[in-house]
């Protein structure tokens, strides 16, 4: 039976790959977007099930989004929470204070708000949630302290939710990419060794697995998906 999943960050390189992979196996998707862009991008990769405008870093908006998705499909079976942002390239003392609040909002608050909206629906039938961490959460993030802290907090929140819900049929896991091989990253780092980066399609396979019944014994895991990238 196909699943019903929320995918945040569905217009990004990784999110788009996850959307494609889940659609290919017959899942139904609800994809939030901000602003007026998203429709053409999502339609081009085949996601026509449900698109809702929502700021998923706002708990009330995230709850309304999840309620609308559940009403549309009759249930929610899980989510890939991939929305996020990166800022870095300066030392902690040189980085603007706004960078801290931006990283916490984009990377941590969005997961918090999304999970608050998802849990009432997942408690009805169980499910699986995958969050997106970063190698910097384990290896450190010199020059990107705010980003590293926000992703470390995502890992901690995911583990806490896994423990709290271990007897309630809801699983929570994190994947930790290194540098993802995207056009934006290639443009930003033109002299890097692209062959050492991980294609988003390969990360999407791991996420799809974690959202499937085949991964039923796995919860509270933090899975590195950084290939050879360093």
C-alpha positions in Angstrom: 0.0 0.0 0.0 1.3 3.4 -0.9 2.0 5.9 1.9 1.0 9.5 2.5 4.0 11.7 3.4 4.7 15.4 4.1 7.9 16.6 2.4 9.3 19.9 3.5 12.0 21.5 1.4 10.5 19.8 -1.6 11.7 22.4 -4.1 15.3 22.0 -3.2 17.8 19.7 -4.9 17.6 17.0 -2.2 13.9 17.6 -1.6 13.2 17.3 -5.3 15.0 14.0 -5.5 13.0 12.7 -2.5 9.8 13.8 -4.1 10.7 12.0 -7.3 11.7 8.8 -5.5 8.5 8.7 -3.4 6.3 9.4 -6.3 8.0 6.7 -8.3 7.1 4.1 -5.7 3.5 5.3 -5.6 3.4 7.4 -2.5 1.1 10.4 -2.1 2.7 13.7 -1.1 1.8 16.9 0.6 4.4 19.6 -0.1 4.5 23.0 1.7 5.9 26.0 -0.1 6.6 29.6 0.8 6.1 32.5 -1.6 4.9 32.2 -5.1 7.6 29.9 -6.6 7.2 26.2 -6.0 4.2 25.3 -8.2 6.2 25.1 -11.5 9.1 23.4 -9.8 7.0 20.7 -8.2 4.8 20.2 -11.2 7.9 19.6 -13.3 9.0 16.7 -11.2 5.5 15.2 -11.1 4.1 16.1 -7.7 0.5 17.1 -8.3 -1.1 15.6 -5.2 -1.2 18.5 -2.8 0.6 21.8 -2.6 -0.1 24.1 0.3 1.3 27.5 1.1 2.8 27.3 4.6 5.6 28.7 6.7 6.7 25.5 8.4 8.8 27.3 10.9 5.6 28.7 12.5 3.9 26.1 14.7 0.4 27.3 14.1 0.9 27.4 10.3 2.6 23.9 10.4 -0.4 22.5 12.3 -2.9 24.0 9.8 -0.8 22.5 6.9 -0.8 19.0 8.5 -4.5 19.2 9.3 -5.2 20.1 5.6 -3.0 17.3 4.3 -4.7 14.7 6.6 -8.1 16.0 5.5 -7.0 15.7 1.8 -5.6 12.2 2.1 -7.4 10.7 5.1 -4.1 10.2 7.1 -0.4 11.0 7.3 2.1 8.2 7.4 5.2 10.2 8.0 7.4 13.0 6.8 10.8 13.9 5.3 11.7 17.2 7.0 14.3 18.6 4.6 13.7 22.3 4.7 16.7 24.3 5.9 19.4 26.8 5.0 23.2 27.3 5.3 25.2 30.3 6.3 28.8 30.4 7.2 32.3 31.3 6.1 33.2 33.6 9.0 34.4 33.1 12.6 32.0 33.0 15.5 32.9 36.5 16.6 32.7 38.0 13.1 29.4 36.5 12.1 26.4 38.8 12.4 24.0 38.0 15.2 21.2 37.7 12.6 23.0 34.5 11.3 22.3 32.8 14.6 18.6 33.5 14.6 18.3 32.7 10.9 20.0 29.2 11.3 18.0 28.3 14.3 14.7 29.3 12.6 15.5 27.6 9.3 17.0 24.4 10.6 15.7 23.8 14.1 12.5 25.7 14.5 11.1 24.3 11.2 11.6 20.7 12.5 10.1 21.6 15.9 7.0 23.2 14.3 6.6 20.4 11.7 6.7 17.7 14.4 4.2 19.6 16.5 1.8 19.6 13.6 2.5 16.0 12.6 2.3 14.2 15.9 -1.5 14.4 16.4 -1.9 12.6 13.1 0.9 10.1 13.5 -0.5 9.1 16.9 -3.6 7.8 15.1 -1.7 5.1 13.1 2.0 5.4 13.6 4.6 6.4 11.0 8.1 7.4 10.3 9.8 10.8 10.3 13.2 11.6 8.8 15.1 14.8 9.6 18.1 16.2 7.8 21.2 16.8 9.9 24.7 17.5 8.6 28.2 16.1 9.0 29.0 19.3 10.9 26.8 18.1 13.7 29.3 15.3 14.3 32.5 16.7 12.9 32.2 20.3 13.9 31.6 23.4 11.8 34.5 25.8 11.9 33.4 29.0 10.2 29.7 28.0 10.4 29.1 27.7 14.2 25.4 28.8 14.0 24.7 26.2 11.3 26.5 23.4 13.1 24.7 24.2 16.4 21.3 24.2 14.6 22.0 20.9 13.0 23.3 19.3 16.2 20.1 20.4 17.9 18.1 18.7 15.1 19.9 15.5 15.9 19.2 15.9 19.6 15.5 16.7 19.0 15.1 13.7 16.7 16.6 11.3 19.2 14.4 12.7 22.0 11.3 12.2 19.9 12.4 8.7 19.0 12.7 7.8 22.7 9.4 9.5 23.6 7.5 7.7 20.9 9.2 4.3 20.9 6.1 2.5 22.2 3.6 4.6 20.2 4.5 3.3 16.7 6.2 6.4 15.5 9.9 6.3 14.4 12.3 9.3 14.1 15.7 9.1 12.4 18.2 11.6 11.0 20.4 11.4 8.0 23.7 13.4 8.0 25.0 14.4 4.5 28.3 15.9 3.8 28.6 18.1 0.8 25.7 17.3 -1.6 26.5 17.4 -5.3 24.1 20.1 -6.4 24.4 22.9 -9.1 24.4 25.5 -6.3 27.3 23.8 -4.4 29.3 23.4 -7.6 28.9 27.1 -8.4 29.9 28.0 -4.9 32.9 25.8 -4.8 34.1 25.5 -8.4 37.6 24.1 -7.5 36.3 21.3 -5.3 36.5 17.6 -6.1 32.9 17.0 -7.2 33.5 13.3 -7.5 33.8 13.1 -3.7 30.4 14.6 -3.1 27.2 12.6 -2.7 24.5 12.9 -5.3 21.1 13.9 -3.9 19.5 10.8 -5.6 21.6 8.5 -3.4 20.6 10.3 -0.2 17.0 10.2 -1.4 17.2 6.4 -1.5 18.2 6.2 2.1 15.4 8.6 3.1 12.9 6.5 1.1 14.1 3.4 2.9 13.7 5.0 6.3 10.1 6.0 5.4 9.3 2.4 4.4 8.2 -0.6 6.5 11.5 -2.2 5.6 13.2 0.0 8.1 10.7 -0.8 10.9 13.4 -1.8 13.5 15.3 1.5 13.1 14.5 4.5 15.3 16.6 7.1 17.0 19.5 6.5 14.5 21.7 9.2 13.0 22.9 7.8 9.7 25.9 9.3 7.8 25.2 9.7 4.1 28.4 11.6 3.2 30.0 9.1 0.9 33.7 10.1 0.3 33.1 13.8 1.0 35.3 15.5 3.5 
